[in-house]
Amino acid sequence: MKEHLIHYLTLLVILDLAIGAFFMLSFSRIYQALVVVAMGVLYVIWGIIHHYLSEDFHLKVVFEYILISILAILVILALLYRS
């Protein structure tokens, strides 16, 4: 983890900003949904860049990041629109 501290700090900043925006935009479910999707897309982009720079980039890893992102988006949107 020490080798990639900047990478993980970048991910932490992305997630923190997304969570902050999600709560700041609590007046609109549509904006919150857009934040959730943007967070998912940024997570996938971060994963691709991280693995490319770490020299262990494989198509399987990209699919894993995409699937995890889709799952998280679906769960959060289901909770957001449950009523």
LUMTORPA-912743 format. One record per residue: x, y, z of N, C-alpha, C in turn; residue number from 1; residue in three letters. Coordinates in nm, 3 decimals. Atoms other than C-alpha are relative to their C-alpha. Layout:
REM residues N
REC     n_px     n_py     n_pz    ca_px    ca_py    ca_pz     c_px     c_py     c_pz   nr  rest
REC        X        Y        Z        X        Y        Z        X        Y        Z  NUM   ala
...
This chain:
REM residues 83
REC     n_px     n_py     n_pz    ca_px    ca_py    ca_pz     c_px     c_py     c_pz   nr  rest
REC    0.082   -0.119    0.000    0.000    0.000    0.000    0.087    0.126    0.000    1   met
REC   -0.086   -0.117   -0.004    0.288    0.239    0.068    0.046    0.042   -0.139    2   lys
REC   -0.045   -0.029    0.136    0.396    0.211   -0.295   -0.102    0.084   -0.076    3   glu
REC    0.108   -0.063    0.076    0.060    0.338   -0.416   -0.081    0.095    0.086    4   his
REC    0.071   -0.087   -0.093   -0.028    0.583   -0.141   -0.071    0.113   -0.075    5   leu
REC    0.062   -0.109    0.077   -0.096    0.864   -0.392   -0.125   -0.051   -0.072    6   ile
REC    0.115    0.057    0.071   -0.330    0.635   -0.587   -0.119   -0.013    0.095    7   his
REC    0.109    0.022   -0.094   -0.534    0.545   -0.281   -0.050    0.130    0.060    8   tyr
REC    0.045   -0.131   -0.047   -0.541    0.903   -0.155   -0.088    0.067   -0.106    9   leu
REC    0.082   -0.053    0.108   -0.677    1.005   -0.495   -0.138   -0.064    0.002   10   thr
REC    0.129    0.069   -0.009   -0.949    0.741   -0.467   -0.079    0.050    0.120   11   leu
REC    0.066   -0.050   -0.120   -1.028    0.861   -0.115   -0.060    0.138   -0.024   12   leu
REC    0.049   -0.135    0.031   -1.064    1.220   -0.237   -0.122   -0.009   -0.092   13   val
REC    0.113    0.018    0.092   -1.292    1.108   -0.524   -0.124   -0.045    0.077   14   ile
REC    0.115    0.053   -0.074   -1.515    0.910   -0.289   -0.052    0.102    0.102   15   leu
REC    0.042   -0.102   -0.096   -1.519    1.185   -0.024   -0.077    0.113   -0.067   16   asp
REC    0.071   -0.106    0.073   -1.617    1.450   -0.278   -0.136   -0.047   -0.047   17   leu
REC    0.128    0.055    0.046   -1.888    1.224   -0.416   -0.099   -0.012    0.116   18   ala
REC    0.089    0.012   -0.117   -2.029    1.153   -0.070   -0.046    0.137    0.046   19   ile
REC    0.037   -0.137   -0.037   -2.020    1.523    0.014   -0.102    0.058   -0.095   20   gly
REC    0.094   -0.051    0.100   -2.195    1.613   -0.311   -0.135   -0.069    0.014   21   ala
REC    0.125    0.074   -0.018   -2.452    1.340   -0.251   -0.085    0.060    0.111   22   phe
REC    0.075   -0.056   -0.112   -2.550    1.488    0.084   -0.035    0.147   -0.022   23   phe
REC    0.030   -0.140    0.028   -2.530    1.849   -0.034   -0.117    0.013   -0.099   24   met
REC    0.107   -0.002    0.100   -2.770    1.766   -0.317   -0.122   -0.081    0.044   25   leu
REC    0.109    0.081   -0.052   -3.022    1.596   -0.090   -0.138    0.053   -0.039   26   ser
REC    0.127   -0.057    0.042   -3.294    1.827   -0.224   -0.049   -0.059   -0.133   27   phe
REC    0.040    0.053    0.129   -3.297    1.640   -0.557    0.053   -0.143   -0.018   28   ser
REC   -0.041    0.139    0.022   -3.295    1.266   -0.613    0.070   -0.017   -0.134   29   arg
REC   -0.062    0.010    0.133   -3.203    1.319   -0.977    0.147    0.038    0.008   30   ile
REC   -0.140   -0.041   -0.015   -2.886    1.509   -0.885    0.079   -0.103    0.081   31   tyr
REC   -0.067    0.104   -0.077   -2.803    1.247   -0.625    0.030   -0.121   -0.087   32   gln
REC   -0.021    0.114    0.090   -2.845    0.975   -0.887    0.116    0.030   -0.095   33   ala
REC   -0.110   -0.038    0.089   -2.612    1.165   -1.120    0.134   -0.007    0.072   34   leu
REC   -0.123    0.008   -0.080   -2.353    1.190   -0.842    0.041   -0.145    0.017   35   val
REC   -0.029    0.142   -0.019   -2.378    0.816   -0.779    0.057   -0.060   -0.129   36   val
REC   -0.050    0.052    0.127   -2.330    0.735   -1.148    0.139    0.056   -0.029   37   val
REC   -0.132   -0.062    0.022   -2.041    0.983   -1.175    0.105   -0.065    0.089   38   ala
REC   -0.093    0.065   -0.092   -1.879    0.825   -0.869    0.037   -0.138   -0.053   39   met
REC   -0.028    0.132    0.056   -1.911    0.482   -1.030    0.093    0.007   -0.120   40   gly
REC   -0.085   -0.017    0.118   -1.757    0.602   -1.355    0.142    0.039    0.041   41   val
REC   -0.133   -0.042   -0.047   -1.470    0.775   -1.174    0.073   -0.115    0.068   42   leu
REC   -0.061    0.117   -0.064   -1.410    0.458   -0.972    0.059   -0.094   -0.105   43   tyr
REC   -0.049    0.087    0.108   -1.375    0.256   -1.293    0.123    0.062   -0.065   44   val
REC   -0.115   -0.069    0.061   -1.144    0.516   -1.447    0.120   -0.006    0.092   45   ile
REC   -0.110    0.008   -0.096   -0.936    0.525   -1.129    0.061   -0.141   -0.001   46   trp
REC   -0.051    0.138    0.001   -0.908    0.144   -1.132    0.082   -0.031   -0.123   47   gly
REC   -0.074    0.023    0.123   -0.797    0.137   -1.493    0.137    0.068    0.006   48   ile
REC   -0.127   -0.075   -0.009   -0.533    0.406   -1.437    0.092   -0.064    0.103   49   ile
REC   -0.080    0.060   -0.107   -0.416    0.245   -1.112    0.068   -0.128   -0.048   50   his
REC   -0.058    0.127    0.044   -0.365   -0.097   -1.268    0.093    0.018   -0.119   51   his
REC   -0.091   -0.028    0.111   -0.208    0.047   -1.581    0.135    0.048    0.053   52   tyr
REC   -0.124   -0.050   -0.058    0.048    0.237   -1.373    0.072   -0.106    0.083   53   leu
REC   -0.059    0.108   -0.080    0.104   -0.069   -1.152    0.050   -0.114   -0.087   54   ser
REC   -0.043    0.099    0.099    0.174   -0.272   -1.467   -0.063   -0.138    0.021   55   glu
REC    0.074    0.126   -0.009   -0.085   -0.538   -1.385   -0.140    0.018   -0.061   56   asp
REC    0.123   -0.030    0.071   -0.351   -0.418   -1.627   -0.043   -0.119   -0.085   57   phe
REC    0.057    0.111    0.075   -0.573   -0.697   -1.761   -0.147    0.031   -0.026   58   his
REC    0.140   -0.022    0.033   -0.913   -0.697   -1.926   -0.091   -0.053    0.110   59   leu
REC    0.077    0.058   -0.110   -1.040   -0.915   -1.642   -0.016    0.101    0.115   60   lys
REC    0.004   -0.101   -0.107   -0.956   -0.637   -1.395   -0.097    0.112   -0.037   61   val
REC    0.093   -0.104    0.046   -1.146   -0.381   -1.603   -0.144   -0.047    0.020   62   val
REC    0.135    0.054   -0.019   -1.455   -0.604   -1.605   -0.037   -0.006    0.148   63   phe
REC    0.027    0.005   -0.144   -1.424   -0.649   -1.229   -0.038    0.138    0.052   64   glu
REC    0.031   -0.136   -0.044   -1.418   -0.273   -1.170   -0.136    0.045   -0.054   65   tyr
REC    0.129   -0.038    0.058   -1.713   -0.224   -1.407   -0.114   -0.070    0.073   66   ile
REC    0.107    0.075   -0.067   -1.919   -0.497   -1.239   -0.021    0.048    0.144   67   leu
REC    0.013   -0.052   -0.136   -1.845   -0.372   -0.887   -0.068    0.136   -0.001   68   ile
REC    0.059   -0.133    0.011   -1.933   -0.019   -0.995   -0.149   -0.009   -0.031   69   ser
REC    0.142    0.016    0.034   -2.261   -0.130   -1.154   -0.079   -0.051    0.120   70   ile
REC    0.067    0.054   -0.119   -2.352   -0.330   -0.844   -0.022    0.110    0.105   71   leu
REC    0.011   -0.108   -0.098   -2.281   -0.034   -0.614   -0.103    0.104   -0.045   72   ala
REC    0.095   -0.098    0.052   -2.476    0.204   -0.838   -0.143   -0.052    0.017   73   ile
REC    0.134    0.057   -0.010   -2.776   -0.030   -0.848   -0.049   -0.005    0.145   74   leu
REC    0.039    0.008   -0.141   -2.778   -0.081   -0.471   -0.034    0.139    0.053   75   val
REC    0.023   -0.135   -0.051   -2.750    0.291   -0.395   -0.125    0.061   -0.063   76   ile
REC    0.119   -0.054    0.064   -3.012    0.388   -0.653   -0.126   -0.069    0.049   77   leu
REC    0.116    0.071   -0.056   -3.247    0.119   -0.522   -0.037    0.056    0.136   78   ala
REC    0.028   -0.059   -0.131   -3.213    0.263   -0.174   -0.051    0.143   -0.014   79   leu
REC    0.041   -0.139    0.021   -3.253    0.617   -0.304   -0.144    0.010   -0.047   80   leu
REC    0.135   -0.006    0.059   -3.572    0.541   -0.498   -0.095   -0.105    0.058   81   tyr
REC    0.081    0.109   -0.056   -3.723    0.280   -0.264   -0.141    0.043    0.038   82   arg
REC    0.135   -0.041   -0.042   -4.023    0.492   -0.169   -0.089    0.039   -0.114   83   ser
